[in-house]
C-alpha cells in the first residue's frame, strides 16, 4: 500500500532546492494570464480587497469618545469594540478554508465584501435605533469582523498561489494598502463626523466595500471552469490540469512552529489594535485635542505603509528573518515606553510605532505564507495562526480598557502592553527560522 503524504519540516538544502525550482519555473511566467486578465490587474484586485481589511476598524478610534457619549457606553464596553473584530476573526478563521474549497476562493472573497458592506451599514444605523444603539453597533461590528476575517485568511493563500516568486514583496504591497486605507479613514472620520455625524461617517466603509466587490468581480472575466476551486486552485483565468486531490493528514495544531507563529501573530495583532483603539484617548488624556489626536493616529497608520514596504523588501532578499522578527517587537516596546517618558515627543513615537507595527503585521503574514510552501498549506497555516492568534489578541483592548477603568492610569496600562511587545520580540528568533512545511511522499515528520 502506498504511504500517505506527510507534512514535515524541510532541511535548508531541500528548502533551497524548492526555491531554485520556483525561480526557474517563474522565469517563464507570462505577464498576461491565459484568461486574458493581466498580472497587474490581479495585483490590483488583491490591493483593493486589502484596502477593506483595516479601515472599517481604524475609523472607530478617533470617534470613540463620541460613541461613548451618544450610547452611554463605559470604557470597558468601548474596549469591547476593539476586541470584537479580533473575536470575529478567531471564530471565522477555522472555517474559511472549507468555504473556499466549497465555493472557490474568488467567490468566497466576493461574498465577504458584501457581508462587510452589510455589517458596516448596520453599524452606522446605531444612532438611529432608539433604545437599541449598542445592539446595532455590536451586531454590525461582528458581521464586518467576520467578513474581514475571511479576507485575512485567504489573502496569503492567494498571494502564494498567484505570485509564488514574490510572496514577501506582494505581501508588503497589500499590507501597505491596508495601512494606507486605514490612515485615510482615521484622518477623515473626525471631519466627516462633524459634517455628517459619526454614524454616517462610519457608513462610508459600506460604500467602499460595494465598489471593491465590483472591482474584484473582474477576476471572473473569461475564466475557465475547474473542479479544483479551493485555496490551492490555479490562478484565475488559467487552466490547471486536474489531478487527484491529496489529503494532508497531519494537523497544524501539533506543530511547534505553527504554535509559535500563532503566538507571534496574536501578540502583534493585540498591540496593533490596542494602539488603534486607545491611542487617541491616551493623547487626549495629556491635553491633545481630538482632531490632532486623530491626525497622529493617521500618522501612525500611514507610517505603517513605510514599515510594510521596507520590511517586505528586506524579507524578499533574505531567507533568515530572525533579526527582523525580533527587532520589530523591541521597537514597539520602545515606542510605548516613550509615550510615558516623553509625551511631548508624541510625533516621534507615532512614527516609530507606526513603522514597527506595520512591519510586524507584514512579518506575521509573510512568515505564514513563506512557511507554507503550497497554497493549501499556506491556507491551513493561515487559518490556524489567525484563529488562535486573534482569539489571543482579543483580550488586549478589553483588558486595557478594564485596567484603565480600575487604575485610571494610562502609564500602568502602557507598561503592561509594552511587556507583551517584548514577548513578541522574544518569539522572533523562533518564527524567523529557515523552516517550512512541505508535502512529500514516503517521508517521515521530523
C-alpha positions in Angstrom: 0.0 0.0 0.0 1.3 3.4 -0.9 2.1 5.6 2.1 0.0 8.7 2.6 1.7 12.1 2.1 3.1 13.5 5.3 3.8 17.0 6.5 7.4 17.7 7.6 9.9 20.5 8.1 12.3 20.8 5.2 16.1 21.0 5.7 18.0 24.0 4.5 19.2 22.2 1.4 15.7 21.0 0.4 14.4 24.4 1.0 16.9 25.9 -1.3 16.1 23.3 -3.9 12.4 24.3 -3.7 13.3 28.0 -4.1 15.5 27.3 -7.1 12.8 25.3 -8.8 10.3 28.0 -8.2 12.6 30.7 -9.6 13.3 28.6 -12.7 9.6 27.9 -13.3 8.6 31.5 -12.6 11.1 32.8 -15.2 8.6 31.9 -18.0 5.5 33.2 -16.2 3.6 35.4 -18.7 2.5 38.9 -17.9 -1.0 38.1 -19.1 -2.9 35.0 -17.8 -4.5 32.6 -20.2 -7.9 34.0 -19.3 -6.9 37.5 -20.5 -6.5 39.3 -17.2 -3.1 41.0 -16.8 -0.9 40.2 -13.8 -1.0 43.9 -12.9 -4.8 43.6 -12.7 -4.5 40.5 -10.5 -2.3 42.5 -8.1 -4.8 45.5 -8.2 -7.7 43.3 -7.2 -5.7 42.0 -4.2 -4.8 45.5 -3.2 -8.4 46.7 -3.4 -9.5 43.9 -1.1 -6.7 44.6 1.3 -7.9 48.3 1.5 -11.1 47.0 3.1 -9.4 44.9 5.8 -8.4 47.6 8.3 -10.2 50.9 7.5 -13.6 49.9 8.9 -12.0 49.2 12.3 -9.5 52.1 12.3 -12.4 54.5 11.9 -13.7 53.8 15.4 -10.7 55.1 17.5 -10.9 58.8 16.6 -14.6 59.0 17.4 -14.7 56.5 20.3 -15.4 59.3 22.8 -18.4 60.5 20.7 -19.6 56.9 20.5 -19.4 56.6 24.3 -21.2 59.9 24.9 -24.0 59.1 22.5 -24.5 55.5 23.5 -23.7 55.8 27.2 -21.0 53.1 26.9 -18.4 52.5 29.7 -14.6 52.4 28.9 -14.8 48.6 29.2 -17.6 48.4 26.7 -15.8 50.7 24.3 -12.8 48.4 24.7 -15.1 45.6 23.6 -15.4 47.4 20.2 -11.7 47.0 19.8 -11.8 43.3 20.7 -15.0 42.2 18.8 -13.2 42.3 15.5 -10.5 40.0 16.8 -13.1 37.6 18.2 -14.8 37.6 14.9 -11.5 36.9 13.1 -10.9 34.0 15.5 -14.3 32.5 15.1 -14.5 32.6 11.3 -10.9 31.7 10.5 -11.1 27.9 11.0 -14.0 27.6 8.6 -12.6 29.8 5.8 -10.5 27.1 4.1 -13.6 24.9 3.9 -15.7 27.7 2.5 -13.0 28.4 -0.1 -12.9 24.7 -1.1 -16.7 24.6 -1.4 -17.4 27.9 -3.2 -14.0 28.8 -4.6 -11.5 31.5 -3.3 -12.8 34.3 -5.6 -16.5 33.7 -4.8 -15.8 33.5 -1.1 -14.0 36.8 -1.0 -16.8 38.4 -3.1 -19.3 37.2 -0.6 -17.1 38.6 2.2 -17.1 42.0 0.6 -20.9 42.1 0.5 -21.0 40.9 4.1 -18.6 43.7 5.1 -20.9 46.2 3.4 -23.9 44.8 5.3 -22.1 45.0 8.7 -20.8 48.5 8.1 -24.2 49.7 7.2 -25.8 48.1 10.2 -23.2 49.7 12.5 -24.0 53.1 11.0 -27.6 52.7 12.0 -26.9 52.5 15.7 -27.6 56.2 16.2 -31.0 55.9 14.6 -32.2 52.9 16.6 -33.9 54.4 19.7 -33.3 52.3 22.8 -31.0 49.8 21.0 -28.0 51.7 19.7 -25.5 49.3 21.3 -27.2 46.3 19.7 -26.9 47.7 16.2 -23.3 48.9 16.9 -22.2 45.5 18.2 -24.0 43.3 15.7 -22.7 45.4 12.8 -19.2 45.2 14.2 -19.5 41.4 14.5 -20.6 41.0 10.8 -18.0 43.2 9.4 -15.4 41.5 11.5 -16.3 38.1 10.1 -16.0 39.4 6.6 -12.6 40.9 7.3 -11.6 37.6 8.9 -12.3 35.8 5.6 -10.1 38.2 3.7 -7.3 37.9 6.3 -7.1 34.2 5.9 -7.5 33.9 2.1 -5.2 36.8 1.1 -1.9 35.0 2.0 -3.1 31.9 0.1 -4.0 33.9 -3.0 -0.5 35.6 -2.8 1.2 32.2 -2.5 -0.9 30.9 -5.4 -0.8 33.8 -7.9 2.6 35.2 -7.1 4.8 32.4 -5.7 8.0 34.1 -6.8 7.3 37.4 -5.0 5.5 36.4 -1.8 7.2 38.8 0.6 7.0 41.7 -1.9 3.3 41.3 -2.7 2.6 40.8 1.0 4.3 44.1 1.6 2.2 45.8 -1.0 -1.1 44.6 0.3 -0.3 45.3 3.9 0.7 48.8 2.8 -2.7 49.1 1.1 -4.3 48.1 4.4 -2.3 50.6 6.4 -2.8 53.4 3.8 -6.6 53.0 3.7 -6.7 52.8 7.5 -4.7 56.0 7.7 -7.0 57.9 5.3 -10.1 56.6 7.1 -8.9 57.6 10.6 -7.8 61.0 9.4 -11.1 61.7 7.6 -13.6 60.3 10.1 -13.5 63.2 12.6 -14.1 65.9 10.0 -16.8 63.7 8.4 -18.5 63.1 11.8 -18.7 66.8 12.3 -20.4 67.2 9.0 -22.5 64.0 8.8 -22.4 62.7 12.4 -20.2 59.8 13.4 -22.8 57.1 12.3 -22.9 58.3 8.7 -19.1 58.8 8.7 -18.7 55.1 9.6 -21.1 54.1 6.8 -18.6 55.2 4.1 -16.9 51.8 4.7 -20.1 50.1 3.3 -19.9 52.2 0.1 -16.3 51.4 -0.4 -16.9 47.6 0.1 -19.6 47.6 -2.6 -17.3 49.4 -5.0 -14.5 47.0 -4.2 -16.8 44.0 -4.9 -17.3 45.3 -8.4 -13.6 45.6 -9.0 -13.0 42.1 -7.5 -15.6 40.7 -9.9 -13.2 41.4 -12.8 -11.5 38.1 -11.8 -14.5 36.2 -13.0 -14.0 37.6 -16.6 -13.3 34.9 -19.2 -12.3 32.2 -16.6 -12.3 28.5 -17.4 -14.4 26.4 -15.0 -12.3 24.0 -12.9 -13.3 21.3 -10.5 -10.4 22.4 -8.2 -11.7 25.5 -6.5 -10.0 25.6 -3.1 -7.2 27.7 -1.9 -4.9 25.5 -4.0 -6.7 26.2 -7.3 -5.0 27.6 -10.3 -4.9 31.3 -10.7 -8.0 32.9 -12.2 -8.1 32.6 -16.0 -5.5 29.8 -16.1 -6.4 26.1 -16.9 -4.9 23.7 -14.5 -4.6 20.0 -15.2 -6.9 18.0 -13.0 -5.0 15.8 -10.5 -6.3 13.6 -7.7 -6.7 15.6 -4.5 -4.2 14.6 -1.9 -5.3 14.7 1.7 -2.7 16.0 4.3 -3.4 14.1 7.5 -1.1 16.0 9.8 -2.8 18.7 12.0 -1.3 22.1 12.2 -2.2 22.1 15.9 0.5 19.5 16.6 3.3 21.6 15.1 5.5 23.7 17.5 6.3 26.1 14.6 2.6 26.7 14.0 2.0 27.5 17.6 4.9 29.9 17.7 3.5 31.6 14.6 0.1 31.8 16.2 1.5 33.4 19.4 3.6 35.9 17.4 0.7 36.8 15.2 -1.6 37.1 18.2 0.8 39.4 20.1 1.4 41.8 17.1 -2.3 41.9 16.5 -3.1 42.7 20.1 -0.5 45.5 20.1 -1.8 47.0 16.9 -5.5 47.0 17.9 -4.6 48.4 21.3 -2.9 51.3 19.6 -5.7 51.8 17.1 -8.4 51.7 19.8 -6.8 53.7 22.6 -4.0 55.9 21.1 -6.3 58.9 20.5 -7.7 58.6 24.1 -4.2 58.4 25.5 -3.3 61.6 23.7 -6.4 63.5 24.8 -5.6 62.5 28.4 -2.5 64.6 28.2 -4.2 67.6 26.7 -4.2 66.9 22.9 -7.4 68.0 21.1 -9.4 65.2 19.4 -8.7 66.3 15.9 -5.0 66.4 16.4 -5.1 63.0 18.2 -6.9 61.6 15.2 -4.3 63.1 13.0 -1.5 61.4 14.9 -3.3 58.1 14.7 -3.4 58.7 10.9 0.4 59.3 11.0 0.8 56.0 12.9 -1.2 54.2 10.3 0.4 55.9 7.3 3.9 55.1 8.7 2.8 51.5 8.7 3.0 51.7 4.9 6.7 52.5 5.0 7.2 49.7 7.6 5.4 47.2 5.4 7.2 48.1 2.2 10.6 48.3 3.9 10.3 45.0 5.8 8.8 43.3 2.8 11.9 44.2 0.7 14.2 43.0 3.5 12.4 39.7 3.8 12.3 39.3 0.0 16.1 39.4 -0.2 16.7 37.0 2.7 15.7 33.6 3.9 16.6 34.1 7.5 14.1 36.5 9.2 15.1 36.1 12.9 16.6 39.5 13.4 13.7 41.3 11.7 11.0 39.4 13.6 12.8 40.1 16.9 13.7 43.7 16.3 10.2 44.8 15.4 8.8 43.7 18.8 11.6 45.6 20.6 10.8 48.8 18.6 7.1 48.6 19.6 8.1 48.3 23.3 10.4 51.3 22.9 7.7 53.4 21.3 5.2 52.6 24.0 7.6 53.4 26.9 8.5 56.6 25.1 4.9 57.8 25.3 5.1 57.6 29.1 8.6 59.0 29.5 8.4 61.9 26.9 4.8 62.5 25.9 5.8 65.8 24.2 7.6 63.7 21.6 4.3 62.1 20.6 5.0 62.6 16.8 8.2 60.6 17.2 6.5 57.8 19.0 3.7 57.8 16.4 6.2 57.4 13.6 8.2 54.7 15.5 5.1 52.7 16.5 3.6 53.0 13.0 6.8 51.7 11.3 7.2 48.8 13.8 3.5 47.8 13.9 3.2 47.9 10.1 6.4 45.9 9.7 5.2 43.4 12.4 1.9 42.7 10.6 3.8 42.3 7.3 6.2 39.9 9.0 3.4 37.8 10.6 1.5 37.5 7.3 4.6 36.9 5.2 6.0 34.2 7.6 2.7 32.4 7.4 2.9 32.4 3.6 6.6 31.5 3.4 6.4 28.6 5.9 3.6 27.1 3.9 5.2 26.0 0.7 2.0 25.3 -1.2 -1.3 27.4 -1.3 -3.2 24.7 0.6 -0.6 24.6 3.4 -0.4 28.4 3.5 -4.2 28.5 3.8 -4.3 25.9 6.6 -1.5 27.6 8.5 -3.1 31.0 8.0 -6.4 29.7 9.4 -4.7 28.1 12.4 -2.4 31.1 13.2 -5.1 33.7 12.7 -7.8 31.8 14.6 -5.8 31.3 17.7 -3.8 34.5 17.3 -6.8 36.8 17.0 -8.5 35.0 19.9 -5.4 35.7 22.0 -5.3 39.3 20.7 -8.9 39.9 21.5 -8.1 40.3 25.2 -5.8 43.2 24.6 -8.2 46.2 24.0 -10.7 44.9 26.6 -8.1 44.3 29.3 -6.6 47.7 28.6 -10.0 49.4 29.0 -10.7 47.4 32.1 -7.2 48.1 33.6 -7.6 51.8 32.9 -11.1 51.8 34.4 -9.6 50.2 37.5 -6.4 52.3 37.9 -7.3 55.5 35.9 -3.6 55.5 34.9 -2.6 55.1 31.3 1.1 54.7 32.2 0.3 51.5 34.1 -1.6 50.2 31.0 1.1 51.1 28.6 3.9 49.3 30.6 1.8 46.2 30.7 1.3 46.3 26.9 5.0 47.1 26.4 5.8 43.8 28.1 3.7 42.0 25.5 5.8 43.7 22.8 8.9 42.3 24.4 7.4 38.8 24.4 6.7 39.3 20.7 10.4 40.1 20.2 11.4 37.0 22.2 9.4 34.8 19.8 11.1 36.4 16.7 14.1 34.1 16.5 11.8 31.1 16.6 9.3 32.1 13.9 12.1 33.6 11.7 14.0 30.3 11.3 14.6 28.6 8.0 11.9 26.0 8.4 9.0 25.2 6.1 6.0 22.9 5.9 6.4 20.7 2.8 4.3 17.9 1.3 6.3 14.9 0.2 5.6 11.2 -0.5 7.1 8.5 1.7 8.8 10.9 4.2 8.6 11.0 8.0 7.7 14.0 10.1 10.6 15.4 12.0 
